[in-house]
Structure formats: C-alpha cells, structure tokens
Amino acid sequence: MHKTKKISALPALIAVLALIVCALVVGVFADGGEAEEAVSRFYGTAWSLLPPVIAIVLALITKEVYSSLFVGILIFLVILGAMVSLMNRAGGSAAFGRWAAKHIKTRVGAQLATIALGVLIFVDDYFNCLTVGSVMRPVTDKHNVSRAKLSYLIDATAAPVCIIAPISSWAAAVASYVEDGQGLTLFIKSIPFNFYAWLTIIMMIGLAVMKIEYGPMAKFEKNAQAGDLFSGKNPYAGMEDDVPEGKGKVIDLVLPIVVLVFCCVMGMLYSGGFFTGTSWGTFGILIPITLSVFPLTDPHGVVCVSACMAGAVCGDHCSPISDTTIMASAGAQCDHVNHVSTQLPYAITCAAVSCVSYIVAGFVPNAYIALPVAILLMLGTLVVIKLINKGRVSNDA
C-alpha cells in the first residue's frame, strides 16, 4: 500500500515572507531621485543580493529551480485569482449583474459596458482579463452575446488598453529599454501613434454600435441570438460559482477594484517604477535597434517605437499561445480554439488598417493629423464591411 506524500506548506510560507520582506525593503530604501539619476539606495549594496539569495534558498528547499526563480510571478497570479474568486464568492459579481440587468437593456449596451469596464481596468492585463470576464458574463449571457464575442472584447481591452496607459505594467517594458531616464517620456510621446491599440478600441465600439459581424464570429453571434452561447462547445460546463441568490452587494465588487487600481497607481508613482511581465520580448529586441537608428528628438523615431509596440501588442493579441489570449478565453469561459478562430479576422483587419496608417505617419509624423486619419480609415473599413455583409444577405435572400 502506497503512502500518500504529505506536502509541506513551509516553502509557500517562506516565499510569502520573503516577498513581504522585499516589499518592505524597497519601500524603505527606494529613492526615485531625479529622472536622470533614478537609482535606489540599495544599488550596489548587500541588499541587492537579497533576490538571488531568496531564489537559491527556495530552490534548495523545494528542489524546483525554475519555480523558485519565478515564485514572485506565481504568487502574484495566485493572489490575483484569489481576489477575483473572493469577489465572486462574496456575491459582488452577481449583484453587479442584477444591477446591470436593470440599466442595460440591449445587446449593444452589454457590449459597450464590457468595453468600458475593460478600459477602466488599465493597470494590468491579467487583472483585466479575470475581472471583466467574471463580472460581465452574466450581463452578456442575459442579452445573448456569444462567449466568443465576450472573449474578443476582453482580449481587445487587455493589452491594447495597457499599452496606451502611462501608468500600467506594460509601460515598464518601454521605459526599461531607454537610457538616460527618458523611457517614460518616450512612451508618453508614442501613445498617439500607437495605431493598433487605438484602432482596436474604435473597432470594438464600431462593431457593437453598427452591429457588424463577419468571419467565424458571425456564426457564433447568430447561434447566440438563438440561445446557443457556445455554439456546441462548453468546456466550462458545471464550473459556475455557487453563490446564494440575493447574496452580496455591488459595493462588494466595486470597492476592491477601485482600491486595487488606486493603490497600484499610487504605488507606481511613489516608487517611480512599475511591475514587470512576460509579454515584452519584442520590445527588448526592436526598440533598442530603433533607437540606434533614430535619435529621441526625431519624430520618426517616436513613430517607429510606436510601431514596435503596436506590433508586439498585435502579436500578443493574435497568438493562440499568448498569455492574455489564454486568460481572455478562460475569463469568458469560452473554448480557446473558438476564441482564437473568431478573433483572428478582427485582429488582422485592425492590423492592416494600422499598417496603412503608419505609412501615412511616415510621411506626416504629426499625431494631430495621423491619428484622425487612422480613425477615419478604420471607420471607413467598417462601413465597407457592413455594405458587403448587406449585399451577401440580399443575394442569399
């Protein structure tokens, strides 16, 4: 008879305590200083040895080298998921669904509310995916919006919104690859030229208001209006949260989100730094190359850096193995293959219009001209798609 191996909670407790110690050390000894001399007080001191020492100790205790190296990220994700689960268990999401049912009367309203919530949660794409999905599922289900469409709305308000928010986890990547403390300045200058992010938001709103669907998404939305939200595939069947009817209030959902966003923003401003993540390999490769060709004072350099960021977000948006793509389908409780196949035509359309917009910006590197032109091109593309769809319906009739 095999004995069941008992798993000790000691490594997890040590990891949590180590992270708390690191946070306290950073809070006490960090010094933002001037923009050009942003060096913390423990730079070059014994305190700088603390992170590798913690990783080595955890590796010796757990016998897991890679897990010990990424224990901070793992704990961050666990705490984030636990917070979302607590909001659901407290009945906050269900209460918001009941409140929204009284105020949101149409499918268009449900989609616009999803977009608005996604834009408001701009500090981190992971938190965006988990929160928007759990909060808006009851609302979109009530108005027969397919889970594939909900997944698209979640994914399209995750990375594209974070990349144009000066205070977000994504801003750190750009700032860290620019020398002389000019990273944040360059990031802010590049925001108006990040056409893929802006056009993704414009496209979502246009699709909802103009009631346009094309590609595989059209089939899923047609099935959803007939009552089939999943088009046959529901890998999350039986996994709904068991929350007693009538339990919870809207404040149980709103307050944790507001406090988290506020504390994240204040923490970033106080420490002068940002969080780090895993979706920014493209930034590290292309941005230094771009800056070696164009000086920071050249308007074309800002456009090129924006193009690098837009391409990175587009790849993150389209890739079936991207972290945010997977989390968006999980947040909406949608089959992952369905999410990828329905989202891809929309992302490619937006990428194509963005490409044309960057050609325009290359000739006219002025945000006040290039961005309105890009928006007009996107709206014109949606009108053409709507006319094509109408023509196909007429031919089928």
C-alpha positions as CSV (number, residue, x, y, z in Angstrom):
1,M,0.0,0.0,0.0
2,H,1.5,3.3,-1.1
3,K,1.8,6.1,1.4
4,T,0.4,9.5,0.4
5,K,3.2,12.0,0.4
6,K,2.5,14.9,2.6
7,I,3.1,18.3,1.0
8,S,4.6,20.8,3.4
9,A,3.3,24.4,3.4
10,L,6.7,25.7,4.7
11,P,8.1,26.6,1.2
12,A,5.0,28.6,0.4
13,L,5.1,30.4,3.8
14,I,8.8,31.2,3.3
15,A,8.1,32.5,-0.2
16,V,5.4,34.8,1.0
17,L,7.5,36.1,3.9
18,A,10.4,36.7,1.5
19,L,8.2,38.7,-0.8
20,I,6.9,40.8,2.2
21,V,10.5,41.5,3.3
22,C,11.5,42.5,-0.2
23,A,8.5,44.8,-0.4
24,L,9.3,46.4,2.9
25,V,13.0,46.9,1.9
26,V,12.0,48.5,-1.4
27,G,9.5,50.8,0.4
28,V,12.0,51.9,3.0
29,F,15.2,52.2,0.9
30,A,14.0,53.0,-2.6
31,D,14.8,56.5,-3.8
32,G,13.3,57.8,-7.0
33,G,15.7,60.7,-7.3
34,E,15.9,62.8,-10.4
35,A,14.8,61.3,-13.7
36,E,18.4,61.1,-14.9
37,E,19.6,59.6,-11.6
38,A,16.8,57.2,-10.7
39,V,19.0,54.8,-8.6
40,S,17.7,53.1,-5.5
41,R,19.7,53.4,-2.2
42,F,20.5,49.6,-2.1
43,Y,22.0,49.7,-5.6
44,G,25.5,48.2,-5.3
45,T,25.0,47.2,-1.6
46,A,24.3,43.9,0.2
47,W,20.6,44.4,-0.3
48,S,21.0,43.8,-4.0
49,L,21.9,40.2,-3.1
50,L,18.6,39.5,-1.4
51,P,16.6,38.4,-4.5
52,P,19.1,35.8,-5.8
53,V,19.6,34.5,-2.2
54,I,15.9,34.0,-1.8
55,A,15.7,32.2,-5.2
56,I,18.6,29.9,-4.2
57,V,17.2,29.1,-0.8
58,L,13.8,28.3,-2.3
59,A,15.4,26.1,-4.9
60,L,17.3,24.1,-2.2
61,I,14.1,23.7,-0.1
62,T,11.6,22.9,-2.9
63,K,14.1,21.1,-5.3
64,E,12.4,23.2,-8.1
65,V,14.9,25.6,-9.7
66,Y,12.6,27.2,-12.3
67,S,9.6,27.5,-9.9
68,S,11.9,29.3,-7.4
69,L,13.1,31.8,-10.0
70,F,9.6,32.7,-10.9
71,V,8.0,32.4,-7.4
72,G,7.1,36.1,-7.4
73,I,5.1,35.9,-10.6
74,L,3.4,32.7,-9.4
75,I,2.3,34.2,-6.1
76,F,1.2,37.3,-7.9
77,L,-1.1,35.3,-10.2
78,V,-2.4,33.2,-7.3
79,I,-3.3,36.2,-5.3
80,L,-4.9,37.9,-8.3
81,G,-7.0,34.8,-9.0
82,A,-7.9,34.5,-5.3
83,M,-9.1,38.1,-5.2
84,V,-11.4,37.6,-8.2
85,S,-12.7,34.4,-6.7
86,L,-13.4,36.2,-3.4
87,M,-15.4,38.9,-5.2
88,N,-17.4,36.2,-6.9
89,R,-18.0,34.2,-3.7
90,A,-19.0,37.4,-1.9
91,G,-21.7,37.9,-4.5
92,G,-20.3,41.1,-5.9
93,S,-20.3,39.9,-9.5
94,A,-23.9,38.5,-9.2
95,A,-25.1,41.8,-7.6
96,F,-23.5,43.8,-10.4
97,G,-25.3,41.5,-12.8
98,R,-28.6,42.2,-11.2
99,W,-27.9,46.0,-11.2
100,A,-26.8,45.9,-14.8
101,A,-29.9,44.0,-15.8
102,K,-32.0,47.0,-14.7
103,H,-29.9,49.5,-16.7
104,I,-28.6,47.6,-19.7
105,K,-31.5,46.7,-22.0
106,T,-29.8,45.8,-25.3
107,R,-27.0,43.6,-26.8
108,V,-25.3,46.8,-27.8
109,G,-25.4,48.2,-24.3
110,A,-24.0,44.9,-22.9
111,Q,-21.0,45.1,-25.3
112,L,-20.4,48.7,-24.6
113,A,-20.5,48.1,-20.9
114,T,-17.9,45.3,-21.3
115,I,-15.6,47.7,-23.3
116,A,-16.0,50.5,-20.7
117,L,-15.1,48.2,-17.8
118,G,-12.1,46.8,-19.7
119,V,-10.8,50.3,-20.4
120,L,-11.2,51.3,-16.7
121,I,-9.1,48.4,-15.5
122,F,-5.9,49.6,-17.2
123,V,-3.2,48.8,-14.7
124,D,-2.7,45.2,-15.7
125,D,-3.9,43.0,-18.5
126,Y,-4.1,39.8,-16.3
127,F,-6.4,41.5,-13.8
128,N,-8.3,42.9,-16.7
129,C,-9.0,39.5,-18.2
130,L,-10.0,37.8,-15.0
131,T,-12.2,40.7,-13.7
132,V,-14.0,41.7,-16.8
133,G,-14.8,38.1,-17.6
134,S,-16.2,37.2,-14.2
135,V,-18.2,40.5,-13.9
136,M,-19.7,40.7,-17.4
137,R,-20.5,37.1,-18.1
138,P,-24.0,37.2,-16.5
139,V,-24.7,40.5,-18.3
140,T,-23.7,39.3,-21.8
141,D,-25.4,35.9,-21.3
142,K,-28.7,37.7,-20.5
143,H,-28.5,39.6,-23.8
144,N,-27.4,36.6,-25.8
145,V,-23.9,37.8,-26.6
146,S,-21.8,34.7,-27.5
147,R,-18.9,33.7,-25.2
148,A,-16.6,34.0,-28.3
149,K,-17.6,37.7,-28.7
150,L,-17.1,38.3,-24.9
151,S,-13.6,36.7,-25.2
152,Y,-12.8,39.1,-28.0
153,L,-13.9,42.1,-26.1
154,I,-11.9,41.0,-23.0
155,D,-8.8,40.4,-25.0
156,A,-9.1,43.6,-27.0
157,T,-9.3,45.7,-23.8
158,A,-6.4,44.0,-22.1
159,A,-3.0,44.6,-23.8
160,P,-4.3,47.3,-26.2
161,V,-5.5,49.4,-23.3
162,C,-2.5,48.8,-21.1
163,I,-0.1,49.8,-23.9
164,I,-1.6,53.3,-24.1
165,A,-1.9,53.8,-20.3
166,P,1.1,55.7,-18.9
167,I,0.7,54.0,-15.6
168,S,0.4,50.3,-16.3
169,S,2.5,47.2,-16.2
170,W,3.2,47.5,-19.9
171,A,4.7,51.0,-19.7
172,A,7.6,49.5,-17.7
173,A,8.9,47.5,-20.6
174,V,9.3,50.5,-22.9
175,A,10.8,52.7,-20.1
176,S,13.4,50.0,-19.2
177,Y,14.8,49.8,-22.7
178,V,15.6,53.5,-23.0
179,E,18.7,55.0,-21.4
180,D,19.2,58.4,-19.6
181,G,15.8,58.2,-17.8
182,Q,13.9,59.1,-21.0
183,G,11.8,55.9,-21.2
184,L,8.6,57.2,-19.8
185,T,8.8,60.4,-21.8
186,L,9.3,58.4,-25.0
187,F,6.4,56.2,-24.0
188,I,4.0,59.1,-23.5
189,K,5.1,60.7,-26.8
190,S,4.4,57.4,-28.6
191,I,0.8,56.9,-27.3
192,P,-0.9,58.9,-30.0
193,F,1.0,56.9,-32.7
194,N,0.1,53.5,-31.3
195,F,-2.5,53.0,-34.0
196,Y,-3.2,49.3,-33.4
197,A,-4.3,50.0,-29.8
198,W,-6.4,53.0,-30.6
199,L,-8.0,51.3,-33.7
200,T,-8.7,48.2,-31.7
201,I,-10.8,50.2,-29.3
202,I,-12.5,52.1,-32.2
203,M,-13.2,48.8,-34.0
204,M,-14.8,47.3,-30.9
205,I,-17.1,50.3,-30.5
206,G,-17.9,50.3,-34.2
207,L,-18.7,46.6,-34.3
208,A,-21.1,47.0,-31.4
209,V,-22.9,50.2,-32.5
210,M,-23.1,49.3,-36.2
211,K,-24.0,45.7,-35.4
212,I,-21.3,44.3,-37.7
213,E,-20.1,40.7,-37.5
214,Y,-18.0,38.8,-40.1
215,G,-15.9,35.8,-40.4
216,P,-16.5,32.9,-37.9
217,M,-17.8,35.4,-35.3
218,A,-20.9,35.9,-37.4
219,K,-21.9,32.3,-37.0
220,F,-21.3,32.3,-33.2
221,E,-23.3,35.5,-32.8
222,K,-26.2,34.1,-34.9
223,N,-26.2,31.0,-32.7
224,A,-26.1,33.1,-29.6
225,Q,-29.1,35.1,-30.6
226,A,-30.9,31.7,-30.9
227,G,-29.9,30.8,-27.4
228,D,-26.6,28.8,-28.0
229,L,-23.9,30.9,-26.4
230,F,-21.1,28.4,-27.0
231,S,-22.0,27.0,-30.5
232,G,-21.8,23.5,-29.1
233,K,-18.6,23.6,-27.2
234,N,-18.7,24.4,-23.5
235,P,-15.5,23.2,-21.7
236,Y,-16.5,25.0,-18.5
237,A,-19.9,23.3,-18.0
238,G,-20.6,22.8,-14.3
239,M,-17.9,25.2,-13.2
240,E,-20.2,28.2,-12.3
241,D,-19.7,29.8,-8.9
242,D,-22.1,28.6,-6.3
243,V,-23.4,31.9,-4.9
244,P,-26.6,32.0,-2.9
245,E,-29.4,34.0,-4.6
246,G,-29.6,37.6,-3.4
247,K,-26.2,37.5,-1.5
248,G,-23.8,40.3,-2.0
249,K,-23.9,44.0,-3.0
250,V,-22.5,45.9,-5.9
251,I,-20.0,47.6,-3.4
252,D,-18.5,44.1,-2.8
253,L,-17.3,44.2,-6.4
254,V,-16.6,47.9,-7.0
255,L,-14.7,48.7,-3.8
256,P,-11.9,46.0,-4.2
257,I,-11.4,47.0,-7.9
258,V,-11.2,50.7,-7.1
259,V,-8.9,50.1,-4.1
260,L,-6.6,47.9,-6.2
261,V,-6.4,50.3,-9.1
262,F,-5.8,53.3,-6.8
263,C,-3.1,51.5,-4.8
264,C,-1.4,50.3,-7.9
265,V,-1.3,53.8,-9.4
266,M,-0.1,55.4,-6.1
267,G,2.5,52.7,-5.6
268,M,3.9,53.2,-9.1
269,L,4.0,57.0,-8.6
270,Y,5.7,56.7,-5.2
271,S,8.3,54.2,-6.1
272,G,9.0,55.6,-9.6
273,G,8.8,52.1,-11.0
274,F,6.4,49.6,-12.5
275,F,5.6,45.9,-12.5
276,T,7.3,43.5,-14.9
277,G,5.7,40.8,-17.0
278,T,6.4,38.2,-19.7
279,S,5.0,39.6,-23.0
280,W,7.6,42.1,-23.9
281,G,10.4,40.2,-25.7
282,T,9.6,42.1,-28.9
283,F,10.2,45.4,-27.1
284,G,13.7,44.3,-25.9
285,I,14.7,43.3,-29.4
286,L,13.3,46.0,-31.6
287,I,13.2,49.2,-29.5
288,P,17.0,49.3,-28.9
289,I,17.5,48.8,-32.7
290,T,15.1,51.6,-33.5
291,L,16.7,54.0,-31.1
292,S,20.1,53.3,-32.5
293,V,18.8,54.4,-35.9
294,F,16.7,57.4,-34.9
295,P,17.6,59.8,-32.0
296,L,15.0,60.5,-29.4
297,T,14.5,64.0,-30.8
298,D,13.5,62.7,-34.2
299,P,9.7,62.5,-34.7
300,H,10.2,59.4,-37.0
301,G,11.9,57.7,-34.0
302,V,8.7,58.1,-31.9
303,V,6.6,56.7,-34.8
304,C,9.0,53.7,-35.2
305,V,8.9,53.0,-31.4
306,S,5.1,53.1,-31.6
307,A,5.1,50.7,-34.5
308,C,7.3,48.3,-32.4
309,M,4.8,48.5,-29.5
310,A,1.8,48.1,-31.9
311,G,3.4,45.0,-33.5
312,A,4.1,43.5,-30.1
313,V,0.5,44.1,-29.0
314,C,-0.8,42.7,-32.3
315,G,1.3,39.5,-31.9
316,D,0.1,39.2,-28.3
317,H,-3.5,39.7,-29.5
318,C,-3.3,37.2,-32.3
319,S,-1.1,34.4,-30.9
320,P,-3.1,31.3,-29.7
321,I,-0.4,30.7,-27.1
322,S,-0.2,34.2,-25.8
323,D,-0.8,34.6,-22.0
324,T,-3.6,37.2,-22.4
325,T,-5.3,35.2,-25.2
326,I,-5.5,32.2,-23.0
327,M,-6.6,34.2,-20.0
328,A,-9.3,36.0,-22.0
329,S,-10.8,32.7,-23.1
330,A,-10.6,31.5,-19.5
331,G,-12.1,34.7,-18.2
332,A,-15.1,34.4,-20.5
333,Q,-15.2,30.6,-20.0
334,C,-15.1,30.1,-23.8
335,D,-13.4,27.3,-25.7
336,H,-9.9,28.6,-26.5
337,V,-9.9,27.4,-30.1
338,N,-13.2,29.2,-30.7
339,H,-11.8,32.4,-29.2
340,V,-8.7,32.3,-31.4
341,S,-10.5,31.5,-34.6
342,T,-13.2,34.2,-34.2
343,Q,-10.8,36.9,-33.0
344,L,-8.2,36.5,-35.7
345,P,-10.1,38.1,-38.6
346,Y,-10.9,41.2,-36.4
347,A,-7.2,41.5,-35.3
348,I,-5.9,41.1,-38.9
349,T,-8.3,43.8,-40.1
350,C,-7.2,46.2,-37.5
351,A,-3.5,45.3,-38.2
352,A,-4.0,46.0,-41.9
353,V,-5.5,49.4,-41.3
354,S,-2.8,50.2,-38.7
355,C,-0.1,49.3,-41.3
356,V,-1.6,51.8,-43.8
357,S,-1.8,54.4,-41.0
358,Y,1.9,54.0,-40.2
359,I,2.7,54.7,-43.9
360,V,0.7,57.9,-43.6
361,A,2.6,58.7,-40.3
362,G,5.9,58.1,-42.1
363,F,5.1,61.0,-44.5
364,V,3.4,63.1,-41.9
365,P,4.8,62.4,-38.4
366,N,2.2,64.6,-36.7
367,A,-0.2,62.9,-34.2
368,Y,-2.9,65.6,-34.8
369,I,-3.0,64.5,-38.4
370,A,-2.0,60.9,-38.4
371,L,-4.4,59.6,-35.6
372,P,-7.6,61.2,-37.1
373,V,-6.7,59.8,-40.5
374,A,-6.2,56.3,-38.9
375,I,-9.6,56.6,-37.2
376,L,-11.3,57.6,-40.4
377,L,-9.7,54.7,-42.3
378,M,-10.9,52.3,-39.6
379,L,-14.5,53.6,-39.7
380,G,-14.4,53.6,-43.5
381,T,-13.3,49.9,-43.4
382,L,-16.2,49.0,-41.1
383,V,-18.7,50.8,-43.4
384,V,-17.3,48.8,-46.4
385,I,-17.6,45.5,-44.4
386,K,-21.2,46.4,-43.4
387,L,-22.1,47.1,-47.0
388,I,-20.5,43.8,-48.2
389,N,-22.4,41.9,-45.5
390,K,-25.7,43.6,-46.5
391,G,-25.0,42.6,-50.2
392,R,-24.4,39.0,-49.2
393,V,-27.7,38.9,-47.2
394,S,-29.5,40.3,-50.2
395,N,-28.0,37.7,-52.5
396,D,-28.9,34.9,-50.1
397,A,-32.5,36.1,-50.0
